[in-house]
Amino acid sequence: MGIPVLILEVTSDVSKHDMWRMFLQGACLVRLGNSLLKSGSPPFIVRAIYIDQDYYASEYTLYQADSQTPGDEEGEVIKVIVLLIAK
């Protein structure tokens, strides 16, 4: 398909604005990937790795939720799973 499935960000400031930008980019990629998939295909996921100023790497899996939650339209929520890799 040509859409990135892994994104990486290294901290450039202590306020972690770049981490939140990475999440926004990942959420956009997930929505775009799911909209381009053919029906019946497995859901599109994006893996994201963020390396902070202490060299901790955190790995995130971003995907679009299938189930409807109260107050949200179906598929409007991007879920994130977090895994701390190493120091």
NORVENNOR-V509154 format. One record per helix or strand of 3 or more residues. SS is the DSSP state (hx for helix, st for strand). FROM is the first residue (numbers start at 0). LEN is the number of residues. Records with the same first field share a line. If there is no record, write none. Layout:
# NORVENNOR-V509154
SS->FROM-LEN ; FROM-LEN
This chain:
# NORVENNOR-V509154
st->5-5 ; 44-7 ; 56-8 ; 77-9
hx->16-20
